[in-house]
Amino acid sequence: MSRMNNPIQLTEAAKLEIRSTLEANKIPDTYGLRVGLRGGACSGSFLLGFDTATEHDQTYLIEGIKVLIDKRHLMYVIGVSVDFEEGANGSGYTVSAAEKLK
């Protein structure tokens, strides 16, 4: 586990949904929430999913939730916020990084 302060924020709704998903799907403790990038850093999109750690990852524990971030992606995800929203058109995770997109 890294000693760095948490590089990302998880909203209360996101934490509840992550814990619910882990429990409902009986996902083993060896898995964590992967936060990263898909594609290039400037034109890429955020990636979220459950995965196991590799030698390239930094592992963080955010209020009992294991978060995995590839060291090569870390500088691009610092400061992002992961939320879970439910609405008329469905539900899902959102990643916001307004300060990174300016």
Steps between C-alpha positions, in 0.01 A plus 500: 500500500621847419569761766388782268175670591207372300557616142130476410169568672215251530158649576276333755275371220801350319630331817159347570466369144857364491451313828162371382647378169793327672267321742222412254743354248717331766808668355811373688707728725785470248308737271478876526348791313727590210504869410698597195501622142405339173679646199742792512535734796372807313228330295430203725198415708483382859490127571324339797473131575587224743841343452796344679820692568805479275860604564420832325230600750484720805242365744300730728245422766220757497261437788539125466487495119812383322580735210755404233669764284768423243806713587507625139142634537536646849588857394189511278251376759613693808210713616220324312173421670308176444124517554204269443182653364153358453257672267210454260737388224677241712780491751876489491832633617623843398853633523547872521824687475395852411833646609684253277294577191561875497 
